[in-house]
Every structure is written in structure tokens, then in C-alpha cells.
């Protein structure tokens, strides 16, 4: 299964002098793979987040 987001993809969206290297949470979140739980979170944010 292909990851949705990898560390290198995320790093490309920030300027060169970012602090992603120093944030340990990034290593536990990425790579991000599709899953039913992730789909549920996105659906909740898209639908219920507008209330």
C-alpha cells in the first residue's frame, strides 16, 4: 500500500529552515497510510466540522 504522505512530502511544503527535524511527533505520524480510521476522521471534519 502506498503512503498518502511521507516525511519528504511534508518537508517540501515548508521553507528550508523549518523545525520538522526537531519535532519527534513527526516520526511517529509519518508515513501516513490510508485506513478506515483516517477516513472517518476526515469525514467528520468535512461534514460535522461545518455545523
mmCIF entry with sequence, helices, sheets and N, C-alpha, C, O atoms, coordinates in Angstrom:
data_MODEL
# 
_entry.id   MODEL 
# 
_entity.id                         1 
_entity.type                       polymer 
_entity.pdbx_number_of_molecules   1 
# 
_entity_poly.entity_id                      1 
_entity_poly.type                           'polypeptide(L)' 
_entity_poly.nstd_linkage                   no 
_entity_poly.nstd_monomer                   no 
_entity_poly.pdbx_seq_one_letter_code       
;(UNK)(UNK)(UNK)(UNK)(UNK)(UNK)(UNK)(UNK)(UNK)(UNK)(UNK)(UNK)(UNK)(UNK)(UNK)(UNK)
(UNK)(UNK)(UNK)(UNK)(UNK)(UNK)(UNK)(UNK)(UNK)(UNK)(UNK)(UNK)(UNK)(UNK)(UNK)(UNK)
(UNK)(UNK)(UNK)(UNK)(UNK)(UNK)(UNK)(UNK)(UNK)(UNK)(UNK)(UNK)(UNK)(UNK)(UNK)(UNK)
(UNK)(UNK)(UNK)
;
_entity_poly.pdbx_seq_one_letter_code_can   XXXXXXXXXXXXXXXXXXXXXXXXXXXXXXXXXXXXXXXXXXXXXXXXXXX 
_entity_poly.pdbx_strand_id                 A 
# 
loop_
_entity_poly_seq.entity_id 
_entity_poly_seq.num 
_entity_poly_seq.mon_id 
_entity_poly_seq.hetero 
1 1  UNK n 
1 2  UNK n 
1 3  UNK n 
1 4  UNK n 
1 5  UNK n 
1 6  UNK n 
1 7  UNK n 
1 8  UNK n 
1 9  UNK n 
1 10 UNK n 
1 11 UNK n 
1 12 UNK n 
1 13 UNK n 
1 14 UNK n 
1 15 UNK n 
1 16 UNK n 
1 17 UNK n 
1 18 UNK n 
1 19 UNK n 
1 20 UNK n 
1 21 UNK n 
1 22 UNK n 
1 23 UNK n 
1 24 UNK n 
1 25 UNK n 
1 26 UNK n 
1 27 UNK n 
1 28 UNK n 
1 29 UNK n 
1 30 UNK n 
1 31 UNK n 
1 32 UNK n 
1 33 UNK n 
1 34 UNK n 
1 35 UNK n 
1 36 UNK n 
1 37 UNK n 
1 38 UNK n 
1 39 UNK n 
1 40 UNK n 
1 41 UNK n 
1 42 UNK n 
1 43 UNK n 
1 44 UNK n 
1 45 UNK n 
1 46 UNK n 
1 47 UNK n 
1 48 UNK n 
1 49 UNK n 
1 50 UNK n 
1 51 UNK n 
# 
_struct_asym.id          A 
_struct_asym.entity_id   1 
# 
loop_
_struct_conf.conf_type_id 
_struct_conf.id 
_struct_conf.pdbx_PDB_helix_id 
_struct_conf.beg_label_comp_id 
_struct_conf.beg_label_asym_id 
_struct_conf.beg_label_seq_id 
_struct_conf.pdbx_beg_PDB_ins_code 
_struct_conf.end_label_comp_id 
_struct_conf.end_label_asym_id 
_struct_conf.end_label_seq_id 
_struct_conf.pdbx_end_PDB_ins_code 
_struct_conf.beg_auth_comp_id 
_struct_conf.beg_auth_asym_id 
_struct_conf.beg_auth_seq_id 
_struct_conf.end_auth_comp_id 
_struct_conf.end_auth_asym_id 
_struct_conf.end_auth_seq_id 
_struct_conf.pdbx_PDB_helix_class 
_struct_conf.details 
_struct_conf.pdbx_PDB_helix_length 
HELX_P HELX_P1 AA1 UNK A 7  ? UNK A 12 ? UNK A 7  UNK A 12 1 ? 6  
HELX_P HELX_P2 AA2 UNK A 20 ? UNK A 22 ? UNK A 20 UNK A 22 5 ? 3  
HELX_P HELX_P3 AA3 UNK A 25 ? UNK A 29 ? UNK A 25 UNK A 29 1 ? 5  
HELX_P HELX_P4 AA4 UNK A 36 ? UNK A 47 ? UNK A 36 UNK A 47 1 ? 12 
HELX_P HELX_P5 AA5 UNK A 48 ? UNK A 50 ? UNK A 48 UNK A 50 5 ? 3  
# 
_struct_conf_type.id          HELX_P 
_struct_conf_type.criteria    ? 
_struct_conf_type.reference   ? 
# 
_struct_sheet.id               AA1 
_struct_sheet.type             ? 
_struct_sheet.number_strands   2 
_struct_sheet.details          ? 
# 
_struct_sheet_order.sheet_id     AA1 
_struct_sheet_order.range_id_1   1 
_struct_sheet_order.range_id_2   2 
_struct_sheet_order.offset       ? 
_struct_sheet_order.sense        anti-parallel 
# 
loop_
_struct_sheet_range.sheet_id 
_struct_sheet_range.id 
_struct_sheet_range.beg_label_comp_id 
_struct_sheet_range.beg_label_asym_id 
_struct_sheet_range.beg_label_seq_id 
_struct_sheet_range.pdbx_beg_PDB_ins_code 
_struct_sheet_range.end_label_comp_id 
_struct_sheet_range.end_label_asym_id 
_struct_sheet_range.end_label_seq_id 
_struct_sheet_range.pdbx_end_PDB_ins_code 
_struct_sheet_range.beg_auth_comp_id 
_struct_sheet_range.beg_auth_asym_id 
_struct_sheet_range.beg_auth_seq_id 
_struct_sheet_range.end_auth_comp_id 
_struct_sheet_range.end_auth_asym_id 
_struct_sheet_range.end_auth_seq_id 
AA1 1 UNK A 3  ? UNK A 5  ? UNK A 3  UNK A 5  
AA1 2 UNK A 32 ? UNK A 33 ? UNK A 32 UNK A 33 
# 
loop_
_atom_site.group_PDB 
_atom_site.id 
_atom_site.type_symbol 
_atom_site.label_atom_id 
_atom_site.label_alt_id 
_atom_site.label_comp_id 
_atom_site.label_asym_id 
_atom_site.label_entity_id 
_atom_site.label_seq_id 
_atom_site.pdbx_PDB_ins_code 
_atom_site.Cartn_x 
_atom_site.Cartn_y 
_atom_site.Cartn_z 
_atom_site.occupancy 
_atom_site.B_iso_or_equiv 
_atom_site.pdbx_formal_charge 
_atom_site.auth_seq_id 
_atom_site.auth_comp_id 
_atom_site.auth_asym_id 
_atom_site.auth_atom_id 
_atom_site.pdbx_PDB_model_num 
ATOM 1   N N  . UNK A 1 1  ? 0.845   -1.175 0.000  1.00 0.00 ? 1  UNK A N  1 
ATOM 2   C CA . UNK A 1 1  ? 0.000   0.000  0.000  1.00 0.00 ? 1  UNK A CA 1 
ATOM 3   C C  . UNK A 1 1  ? 0.894   1.243  0.000  1.00 0.00 ? 1  UNK A C  1 
ATOM 4   O O  . UNK A 1 1  ? 1.878   1.323  0.736  1.00 0.00 ? 1  UNK A O  1 
ATOM 5   N N  . UNK A 1 2  ? 0.533   2.188  -0.828 1.00 0.00 ? 2  UNK A N  1 
ATOM 6   C CA . UNK A 1 2  ? 1.310   3.421  -0.930 1.00 0.00 ? 2  UNK A CA 1 
ATOM 7   C C  . UNK A 1 2  ? 0.921   4.405  0.175  1.00 0.00 ? 2  UNK A C  1 
ATOM 8   O O  . UNK A 1 2  ? -0.260  4.547  0.491  1.00 0.00 ? 2  UNK A O  1 
ATOM 9   N N  . UNK A 1 3  ? 1.896   5.076  0.754  1.00 0.00 ? 3  UNK A N  1 
ATOM 10  C CA . UNK A 1 3  ? 1.574   6.071  1.794  1.00 0.00 ? 3  UNK A CA 1 
ATOM 11  C C  . UNK A 1 3  ? 0.944   7.309  1.175  1.00 0.00 ? 3  UNK A C  1 
ATOM 12  O O  . UNK A 1 3  ? 1.252   7.674  0.040  1.00 0.00 ? 3  UNK A O  1 
ATOM 13  N N  . UNK A 1 4  ? 0.060   7.950  1.928  1.00 0.00 ? 4  UNK A N  1 
ATOM 14  C CA . UNK A 1 4  ? -0.558  9.194  1.483  1.00 0.00 ? 4  UNK A CA 1 
ATOM 15  C C  . UNK A 1 4  ? 0.410   10.357 1.619  1.00 0.00 ? 4  UNK A C  1 
ATOM 16  O O  . UNK A 1 4  ? 0.482   11.218 0.741  1.00 0.00 ? 4  UNK A O  1 
ATOM 17  N N  . UNK A 1 5  ? 1.153   10.383 2.719  1.00 0.00 ? 5  UNK A N  1 
ATOM 18  C CA . UNK A 1 5  ? 2.115   11.460 2.985  1.00 0.00 ? 5  UNK A CA 1 
ATOM 19  C C  . UNK A 1 5  ? 3.360   10.849 3.598  1.00 0.00 ? 5  UNK A C  1 
ATOM 20  O O  . UNK A 1 5  ? 3.271   10.000 4.485  1.00 0.00 ? 5  UNK A O  1 
ATOM 21  N N  . UNK A 1 6  ? 4.513   11.280 3.128  1.00 0.00 ? 6  UNK A N  1 
ATOM 22  C CA . UNK A 1 6  ? 5.783   10.861 3.713  1.00 0.00 ? 6  UNK A CA 1 
ATOM 23  C C  . UNK A 1 6  ? 6.475   12.090 4.305  1.00 0.00 ? 6  UNK A C  1 
ATOM 24  O O  . UNK A 1 6  ? 6.038   13.222 4.095  1.00 0.00 ? 6  UNK A O  1 
ATOM 25  N N  . UNK A 1 7  ? 7.534   11.858 5.028  1.00 0.00 ? 7  UNK A N  1 
ATOM 26  C CA . UNK A 1 7  ? 8.284   12.970 5.626  1.00 0.00 ? 7  UNK A CA 1 
ATOM 27  C C  . UNK A 1 7  ? 8.816   13.905 4.548  1.00 0.00 ? 7  UNK A C  1 
ATOM 28  O O  . UNK A 1 7  ? 8.751   15.125 4.700  1.00 0.00 ? 7  UNK A O  1 
ATOM 29  N N  . UNK A 1 8  ? 9.334   13.351 3.474  1.00 0.00 ? 8  UNK A N  1 
ATOM 30  C CA . UNK A 1 8  ? 9.893   14.210 2.418  1.00 0.00 ? 8  UNK A CA 1 
ATOM 31  C C  . UNK A 1 8  ? 8.802   15.043 1.745  1.00 0.00 ? 8  UNK A C  1 
ATOM 32  O O  . UNK A 1 8  ? 9.055   16.187 1.365  1.00 0.00 ? 8  UNK A O  1 
ATOM 33  N N  . UNK A 1 9  ? 7.583   14.490 1.588  1.00 0.00 ? 9  UNK A N  1 
ATOM 34  C CA . UNK A 1 9  ? 6.470   15.265 1.036  1.00 0.00 ? 9  UNK A CA 1 
ATOM 35  C C  . UNK A 1 9  ? 6.128   16.438 1.952  1.00 0.00 ? 9  UNK A C  1 
ATOM 36  O O  . UNK A 1 9  ? 5.907   17.555 1.484  1.00 0.00 ? 9  UNK A O  1 
ATOM 37  N N  . UNK A 1 10 ? 6.087   16.181 3.241  1.00 0.00 ? 10 UNK A N  1 
ATOM 38  C CA . UNK A 1 10 ? 5.770   17.223 4.207  1.00 0.00 ? 10 UNK A CA 1 
ATOM 39  C C  . UNK A 1 10 ? 6.860   18.292 4.241  1.00 0.00 ? 10 UNK A C  1 
ATOM 40  O O  . UNK A 1 10 ? 6.567   19.486 4.311  1.00 0.00 ? 10 UNK A O  1 
ATOM 41  N N  . UNK A 1 11 ? 8.100   17.861 4.192  1.00 0.00 ? 11 UNK A N  1 
ATOM 42  C CA . UNK A 1 11 ? 9.218   18.804 4.253  1.00 0.00 ? 11 UNK A CA 1 
ATOM 43  C C  . UNK A 1 11 ? 9.240   19.730 3.046  1.00 0.00 ? 11 UNK A C  1 
ATOM 44  O O  . UNK A 1 11 ? 9.712   20.862 3.155  1.00 0.00 ? 11 UNK A O  1 
ATOM 45  N N  . UNK A 1 12 ? 8.745   19.280 1.902  1.00 0.00 ? 12 UNK A N  1 
ATOM 46  C CA . UNK A 1 12 ? 8.722   20.117 0.699  1.00 0.00 ? 12 UNK A CA 1 
ATOM 47  C C  . UNK A 1 12 ? 7.760   21.296 0.834  1.00 0.00 ? 12 UNK A C  1 
ATOM 48  O O  . UNK A 1 12 ? 7.915   22.296 0.133  1.00 0.00 ? 12 UNK A O  1 
ATOM 49  N N  . UNK A 1 13 ? 6.772   21.197 1.721  1.00 0.00 ? 13 UNK A N  1 
ATOM 50  C CA . UNK A 1 13 ? 5.791   22.267 1.866  1.00 0.00 ? 13 UNK A CA 1 
ATOM 51  C C  . UNK A 1 13 ? 6.260   23.378 2.802  1.00 0.00 ? 13 UNK A C  1 
ATOM 52  O O  . UNK A 1 13 ? 5.606   24.416 2.897  1.00 0.00 ? 13 UNK A O  1 
ATOM 53  N N  . UNK A 1 14 ? 7.368   23.181 3.485  1.00 0.00 ? 14 UNK A N  1 
ATOM 54  C CA . UNK A 1 14 ? 7.906   24.161 4.426  1.00 0.00 ? 14 UNK A CA 1 
ATOM 55  C C  . UNK A 1 14 ? 9.165   24.800 3.859  1.00 0.00 ? 14 UNK A C  1 
ATOM 56  O O  . UNK A 1 14 ? 9.818   24.204 3.003  1.00 0.00 ? 14 UNK A O  1 
ATOM 57  N N  . UNK A 1 15 ? 9.522   25.997 4.315  1.00 0.00 ? 15 UNK A N  1 
ATOM 58  C CA . UNK A 1 15 ? 10.785  26.602 3.881  1.00 0.00 ? 15 UNK A CA 1 
ATOM 59  C C  . UNK A 1 15 ? 11.977  25.769 4.362  1.00 0.00 ? 15 UNK A C  1 
ATOM 60  O O  . UNK A 1 15 ? 11.835  24.891 5.214  1.00 0.00 ? 15 UNK A O  1 
ATOM 61  N N  . UNK A 1 16 ? 13.120  26.053 3.816  1.00 0.00 ? 16 UNK A N  1 
ATOM 62  C CA . UNK A 1 16 ? 14.333  25.274 4.121  1.00 0.00 ? 16 UNK A CA 1 
ATOM 63  C C  . UNK A 1 16 ? 14.695  25.292 5.606  1.00 0.00 ? 16 UNK A C  1 
ATOM 64  O O  . UNK A 1 16 ? 15.195  24.293 6.123  1.00 0.00 ? 16 UNK A O  1 
ATOM 65  N N  . UNK A 1 17 ? 14.458  26.381 6.285  1.00 0.00 ? 17 UNK A N  1 
ATOM 66  C CA . UNK A 1 17 ? 14.857  26.476 7.699  1.00 0.00 ? 17 UNK A CA 1 
ATOM 67  C C  . UNK A 1 17 ? 13.693  26.089 8.624  1.00 0.00 ? 17 UNK A C  1 
ATOM 68  O O  . UNK A 1 17 ? 13.379  26.821 9.563  1.00 0.00 ? 17 UNK A O  1 
ATOM 69  N N  . UNK A 1 18 ? 13.062  24.953 8.361  1.00 0.00 ? 18 UNK A N  1 
ATOM 70  C CA . UNK A 1 18 ? 11.941  24.521 9.200  1.00 0.00 ? 18 UNK A CA 1 
ATOM 71  C C  . UNK A 1 18 ? 12.449  23.762 10.418 1.00 0.00 ? 18 UNK A C  1 
ATOM 72  O O  . UNK A 1 18 ? 13.628  23.422 10.510 1.00 0.00 ? 18 UNK A O  1 
ATOM 73  N N  . UNK A 1 19 ? 11.546  23.505 11.341 1.00 0.00 ? 19 UNK A N  1 
ATOM 74  C CA . UNK A 1 19 ? 11.910  22.821 12.579 1.00 0.00 ? 19 UNK A CA 1 
ATOM 75  C C  . UNK A 1 19 ? 11.320  21.411 12.637 1.00 0.00 ? 19 UNK A C  1 
ATOM 76  O O  . UNK A 1 19 ? 11.167  20.852 13.723 1.00 0.00 ? 19 UNK A O  1 
ATOM 77  N N  . UNK A 1 20 ? 10.988  20.834 11.486 1.00 0.00 ? 20 UNK A N  1 
ATOM 78  C CA . UNK A 1 20 ? 10.429  19.484 11.461 1.00 0.00 ? 20 UNK A CA 1 
ATOM 79  C C  . UNK A 1 20 ? 11.414  18.459 12.018 1.00 0.00 ? 20 UNK A C  1 
ATOM 80  O O  . UNK A 1 20 ? 11.006  17.479 12.642 1.00 0.00 ? 20 UNK A O  1 
ATOM 81  N N  . UNK A 1 21 ? 12.695  18.680 11.797 1.00 0.00 ? 21 UNK A N  1 
ATOM 82  C CA . UNK A 1 21 ? 13.709  17.734 12.273 1.00 0.00 ? 21 UNK A CA 1 
ATOM 83  C C  . UNK A 1 21 ? 13.718  17.627 13.791 1.00 0.00 ? 21 UNK A C  1 
ATOM 84  O O  . UNK A 1 21 ? 14.079  16.590 14.348 1.00 0.00 ? 21 UNK A O  1 
ATOM 85  N N  . UNK A 1 22 ? 13.323  18.697 14.449 1.00 0.00 ? 22 UNK A N  1 
ATOM 86  C CA . UNK A 1 22 ? 13.403  18.735 15.903 1.00 0.00 ? 22 UNK A CA 1 
ATOM 87  C C  . UNK A 1 22 ? 12.113  18.288 16.586 1.00 0.00 ? 22 UNK A C  1 
ATOM 88  O O  . UNK A 1 22 ? 12.072  18.158 17.810 1.00 0.00 ? 22 UNK A O  1 
ATOM 89  N N  . UNK A 1 23 ? 11.065  18.053 15.809 1.00 0.00 ? 23 UNK A N  1 
ATOM 90  C CA . UNK A 1 23 ? 9.780   17.642 16.370 1.00 0.00 ? 23 UNK A CA 1 
ATOM 91  C C  . UNK A 1 23 ? 9.673   16.116 16.276 1.00 0.00 ? 23 UNK A C  1 
ATOM 92  O O  . UNK A 1 23 ? 9.525   15.572 15.182 1.00 0.00 ? 23 UNK A O  1 
ATOM 93  N N  . UNK A 1 24 ? 9.745   15.434 17.405 1.00 0.00 ? 24 UNK A N  1 
ATOM 94  C CA . UNK A 1 24 ? 9.728   13.969 17.417 1.00 0.00 ? 24 UNK A CA 1 
ATOM 95  C C  . UNK A 1 24 ? 8.375   13.388 17.027 1.00 0.00 ? 24 UNK A C  1 
ATOM 96  O O  . UNK A 1 24 ? 8.300   12.225 16.629 1.00 0.00 ? 24 UNK A O  1 
ATOM 97  N N  . UNK A 1 25 ? 7.305   14.172 17.133 1.00 0.00 ? 25 UNK A N  1 
ATOM 98  C CA . UNK A 1 25 ? 5.978   13.663 16.766 1.00 0.00 ? 25 UNK A CA 1 
ATOM 99  C C  . UNK A 1 25 ? 5.890   13.339 15.286 1.00 0.00 ? 25 UNK A C  1 
ATOM 100 O O  . UNK A 1 25 ? 5.136   12.449 14.894 1.00 0.00 ? 25 UNK A O  1 
ATOM 101 N N  . UNK A 1 26 ? 6.646   14.044 14.458 1.00 0.00 ? 26 UNK A N  1 
ATOM 102 C CA . UNK A 1 26 ? 6.595   13.820 13.016 1.00 0.00 ? 26 UNK A CA 1 
ATOM 103 C C  . UNK A 1 26 ? 6.993   12.381 12.699 1.00 0.00 ? 26 UNK A C  1 
ATOM 104 O O  . UNK A 1 26 ? 6.391   11.754 11.828 1.00 0.00 ? 26 UNK A O  1 
ATOM 105 N N  . UNK A 1 27 ? 7.976   11.865 13.378 1.00 0.00 ? 27 UNK A N  1 
ATOM 106 C CA . UNK A 1 27 ? 8.428   10.494 13.119 1.00 0.00 ? 27 UNK A CA 1 
ATOM 107 C C  . UNK A 1 27 ? 7.373   9.461  13.462 1.00 0.00 ? 27 UNK A C  1 
ATOM 108 O O  . UNK A 1 27 ? 7.327   8.406  12.829 1.00 0.00 ? 27 UNK A O  1 
ATOM 109 N N  . UNK A 1 28 ? 6.520   9.733  14.450 1.00 0.00 ? 28 UNK A N  1 
ATOM 110 C CA . UNK A 1 28 ? 5.500   8.751  14.808 1.00 0.00 ? 28 UNK A CA 1 
ATOM 111 C C  . UNK A 1 28 ? 4.251   8.893  13.939 1.00 0.00 ? 28 UNK A C  1 
ATOM 112 O O  . UNK A 1 28 ? 3.458   7.954  13.866 1.00 0.00 ? 28 UNK A O  1 
ATOM 113 N N  . UNK A 1 29 ? 4.052   10.025 13.286 1.00 0.00 ? 29 UNK A N  1 
ATOM 114 C CA . UNK A 1 29 ? 2.868   10.227 12.438 1.00 0.00 ? 29 UNK A CA 1 
ATOM 115 C C  . UNK A 1 29 ? 3.088   9.768  11.006 1.00 0.00 ? 29 UNK A C  1 
ATOM 116 O O  . UNK A 1 29 ? 2.149   9.333  10.339 1.00 0.00 ? 29 UNK A O  1 
ATOM 117 N N  . UNK A 1 30 ? 4.322   9.863  10.533 1.00 0.00 ? 30 UNK A N  1 
ATOM 118 C CA . UNK A 1 30 ? 4.604   9.607  9.127  1.00 0.00 ? 30 UNK A CA 1 
ATOM 119 C C  . UNK A 1 30 ? 5.427   8.355  8.944  1.00 0.00 ? 30 UNK A C  1 
ATOM 120 O O  . UNK A 1 30 ? 6.235   8.043  9.819  1.00 0.00 ? 30 UNK A O  1 
ATOM 121 N N  . UNK A 1 31 ? 5.273   7.629  7.876  1.00 0.00 ? 31 UNK A N  1 
ATOM 122 C CA . UNK A 1 31 ? 4.390   7.866  6.742  1.00 0.00 ? 31 UNK A CA 1 
ATOM 123 C C  . UNK A 1 31 ? 2.937   7.570  7.115  1.00 0.00 ? 31 UNK A C  1 
ATOM 124 O O  . UNK A 1 31 ? 2.653   6.716  7.955  1.00 0.00 ? 31 UNK A O  1 
ATOM 125 N N  . UNK A 1 32 ? 2.039   8.291  6.475  1.00 0.00 ? 32 UNK A N  1 
ATOM 126 C CA . UNK A 1 32 ? 0.614   8.181  6.746  1.00 0.00 ? 32 UNK A CA 1 
ATOM 127 C C  . UNK A 1 32 ? -0.029  7.305  5.673  1.00 0.00 ? 32 UNK A C  1 
ATOM 128 O O  . UNK A 1 32 ? 0.007   7.639  4.489  1.00 0.00 ? 32 UNK A O  1 
ATOM 129 N N  . UNK A 1 33 ? -0.614  6.193  6.088  1.00 0.00 ? 33 UNK A N  1 
ATOM 130 C CA . UNK A 1 33 ? -1.239  5.251  5.168  1.00 0.00 ? 33 UNK A CA 1 
ATOM 131 C C  . UNK A 1 33 ? -2.756  5.356  5.256  1.00 0.00 ? 33 UNK A C  1 
ATOM 132 O O  . UNK A 1 33 ? -3.289  5.695  6.313  1.00 0.00 ? 33 UNK A O  1 
ATOM 133 N N  . UNK A 1 34 ? -3.466  5.067  4.153  1.00 0.00 ? 34 UNK A N  1 
ATOM 134 C CA . UNK A 1 34 ? -4.927  5.103  4.209  1.00 0.00 ? 34 UNK A CA 1 
ATOM 135 C C  . UNK A 1 34 ? -5.460  4.022  5.143  1.00 0.00 ? 34 UNK A C  1 
ATOM 136 O O  . UNK A 1 34 ? -4.929  2.912  5.188  1.00 0.00 ? 34 UNK A O  1 
ATOM 137 N N  . UNK A 1 35 ? -6.513  4.355  5.888  1.00 0.00 ? 35 UNK A N  1 
ATOM 138 C CA . UNK A 1 35 ? -7.139  3.398  6.796  1.00 0.00 ? 35 UNK A CA 1 
ATOM 139 C C  . UNK A 1 35 ? -8.581  3.831  7.050  1.00 0.00 ? 35 UNK A C  1 
ATOM 140 O O  . UNK A 1 35 ? -8.929  4.986  6.806  1.00 0.00 ? 35 UNK A O  1 
ATOM 141 N N  . UNK A 1 36 ? -9.422  2.922  7.535  1.00 0.00 ? 36 UNK A N  1 
ATOM 142 C CA . UNK A 1 36 ? -10.797 3.293  7.870  1.00 0.00 ? 36 UNK A CA 1 
ATOM 143 C C  . UNK A 1 36 ? -10.873 4.357  8.966  1.00 0.00 ? 36 UNK A C  1 
ATOM 144 O O  . UNK A 1 36 ? -11.767 5.203  8.942  1.00 0.00 ? 36 UNK A O  1 
ATOM 145 N N  . UNK A 1 37 ? -9.961  4.325  9.911  1.00 0.00 ? 37 UNK A N  1 
ATOM 146 C CA . UNK A 1 37 ? -9.953  5.326  10.992 1.00 0.00 ? 37 UNK A CA 1 
ATOM 147 C C  . UNK A 1 37 ? -9.637  6.707  10.422 1.00 0.00 ? 37 UNK A C  1 
ATOM 148 O O  . UNK A 1 37 ? -10.297 7.686  10.771 1.00 0.00 ? 37 UNK A O  1 
ATOM 149 N N  . UNK A 1 38 ? -8.648  6.790  9.563  1.00 0.00 ? 38 UNK A N  1 
ATOM 150 C CA . UNK A 1 38 ? -8.286  8.067  8.942  1.00 0.00 ? 38 UNK A CA 1 
ATOM 151 C C  . UNK A 1 38 ? -9.436  8.589  8.083  1.00 0.00 ? 38 UNK A C  1 
ATOM 152 O O  . UNK A 1 38 ? -9.727  9.785  8.102  1.00 0.00 ? 38 UNK A O  1 
ATOM 153 N N  . UNK A 1 39 ? -10.082 7.718  7.343  1.00 0.00 ? 39 UNK A N  1 
ATOM 154 C CA . UNK A 1 39 ? -11.232 8.125  6.526  1.00 0.00 ? 39 UNK A CA 1 
ATOM 155 C C  . UNK A 1 39 ? -12.352 8.661  7.406  1.00 0.00 ? 39 UNK A C  1 
ATOM 156 O O  . UNK A 1 39 ? -13.025 9.621  7.032  1.00 0.00 ? 39 UNK A O  1 
ATOM 157 N N  . UNK A 1 40 ? -12.561 8.052  8.569  1.00 0.00 ? 40 UNK A N  1 
ATOM 158 C CA . UNK A 1 40 ? -13.590 8.527  9.487  1.00 0.00 ? 40 UNK A CA 1 
ATOM 159 C C  . UNK A 1 40 ? -13.274 9.905  10.047 1.00 0.00 ? 40 UNK A C  1 
ATOM 160 O O  . UNK A 1 40 ? -14.169 10.740 10.182 1.00 0.00 ? 40 UNK A O  1 
ATOM 161 N N  . UNK A 1 41 ? -12.023 10.149 10.372 1.00 0.00 ? 41 UNK A N  1 
ATOM 162 C CA . UNK A 1 41 ? -11.607 11.452 10.893 1.00 0.00 ? 41 UNK A CA 1 
ATOM 163 C C  . UNK A 1 41 ? -11.811 12.527 9.827  1.00 0.00 ? 41 UNK A C  1 
ATOM 164 O O  . UNK A 1 41 ? -12.329 13.604 10.120 1.00 0.00 ? 41 UNK A O  1 
ATOM 165 N N  . UNK A 1 42 ? -11.411 12.239 8.607  1.00 0.00 ? 42 UNK A N  1 
ATOM 166 C CA . UNK A 1 42 ? -11.569 13.208 7.517  1.00 0.00 ? 42 UNK A CA 1 
ATOM 167 C C  . UNK A 1 42 ? -13.044 13.464 7.246  1.00 0.00 ? 42 UNK A C  1 
ATOM 168 O O  . UNK A 1 42 ? -13.442 14.608 7.029  1.00 0.00 ? 42 UNK A O  1 
ATOM 169 N N  . UNK A 1 43 ? -13.853 12.424 7.256  1.00 0.00 ? 43 UNK A N  1 
ATOM 170 C CA . UNK A 1 43 ? -15.291 12.585 7.033  1.00 0.00 ? 43 UNK A CA 1 
ATOM 171 C C  . UNK A 1 43 ? -15.927 13.422 8.140  1.00 0.00 ? 43 UNK A C  1 
ATOM 172 O O  . UNK A 1 43 ? -16.783 14.263 7.862  1.00 0.00 ? 43 UNK A O  1 
ATOM 173 N N  . UNK A 1 44 ? -15.527 13.205 9.370  1.00 0.00 ? 44 UNK A N  1 
ATOM 174 C CA . UNK A 1 44 ? -16.059 14.005 10.478 1.00 0.00 ? 44 UNK A CA 1 
ATOM 175 C C  . UNK A 1 44 ? -15.685 15.477 10.326 1.00 0.00 ? 44 UNK A C  1 
ATOM 176 O O  . UNK A 1 44 ? -16.513 16.356 10.565 1.00 0.00 ? 44 UNK A O  1 
ATOM 177 N N  . UNK A 1 45 ? -14.454 15.748 9.932  1.00 0.00 ? 45 UNK A N  1 
ATOM 178 C CA . UNK A 1 45 ? -14.025 17.130 9.768  1.00 0.00 ? 45 UNK A CA 1 
ATOM 179 C C  . UNK A 1 45 ? -14.729 17.814 8.600  1.00 0.00 ? 45 UNK A C  1 
ATOM 180 O O  . UNK A 1 45 ? -15.050 19.000 8.675  1.00 0.00 ? 45 UNK A O  1 
ATOM 181 N N  . UNK A 1 46 ? -14.970 17.068 7.523  1.00 0.00 ? 46 UNK A N  1 
ATOM 182 C CA . UNK A 1 46 ? -15.615 17.664 6.357  1.00 0.00 ? 46 UNK A CA 1 
ATOM 183 C C  . UNK A 1 46 ? -17.119 17.863 6.570  1.00 0.00 ? 46 UNK A C  1 
ATOM 184 O O  . UNK A 1 46 ? -17.678 18.863 6.119  1.00 0.00 ? 46 UNK A O  1 
ATOM 185 N N  . UNK A 1 47 ? -17.766 16.939 7.240  1.00 0.00 ? 47 UNK A N  1 
ATOM 186 C CA . UNK A 1 47 ? -19.218 17.023 7.385  1.00 0.00 ? 47 UNK A CA 1 
ATOM 187 C C  . UNK A 1 47 ? -19.612 17.723 8.687  1.00 0.00 ? 47 UNK A C  1 
ATOM 188 O O  . UNK A 1 47 ? -20.287 18.752 8.654  1.00 0.00 ? 47 UNK A O  1 
ATOM 189 N N  . UNK A 1 48 ? -19.203 17.186 9.810  1.00 0.00 ? 48 UNK A N  1 
ATOM 190 C CA . UNK A 1 48 ? -19.618 17.723 11.094 1.00 0.00 ? 48 UNK A CA 1 
ATOM 191 C C  . UNK A 1 48 ? -18.877 18.991 11.464 1.00 0.00 ? 48 UNK A C  1 
ATOM 192 O O  . UNK A 1 48 ? -19.336 19.742 12.323 1.00 0.00 ? 48 UNK A O  1 
ATOM 193 N N  . UNK A 1 49 ? -17.757 19.241 10.843 1.00 0.00 ? 49 UNK A N  1 
ATOM 194 C CA . UNK A 1 49 ? -16.991 20.434 11.166 1.00 0.00 ? 49 UNK A CA 1 
ATOM 195 C C  . UNK A 1 49 ? -17.655 21.708 10.701 1.00 0.00 ? 49 UNK A C  1 
ATOM 196 O O  . UNK A 1 49 ? -17.281 22.797 11.138 1.00 0.00 ? 49 UNK A O  1 
ATOM 197 N N  . UNK A 1 50 ? -18.647 21.590 9.813  1.00 0.00 ? 50 UNK A N  1 
ATOM 198 C CA . UNK A 1 50 ? -19.329 22.775 9.305  1.00 0.00 ? 50 UNK A CA 1 
ATOM 199 C C  . UNK A 1 50 ? -20.516 23.178 10.154 1.00 0.00 ? 50 UNK A C  1 
ATOM 200 O O  . UNK A 1 50 ? -21.145 24.199 9.878  1.00 0.00 ? 50 UNK A O  1 
ATOM 201 N N  . UNK A 1 51 ? -20.839 22.411 11.172 1.00 0.00 ? 51 UNK A N  1 
ATOM 202 C CA . UNK A 1 51 ? -22.016 22.721 11.994 1.00 0.00 ? 51 UNK A CA 1 
ATOM 203 C C  . UNK A 1 51 ? -21.772 23.895 12.907 1.00 0.00 ? 51 UNK A C  1 
ATOM 204 O O  . UNK A 1 51 ? -22.662 24.284 13.664 1.00 0.00 ? 51 UNK A O  1 
# 
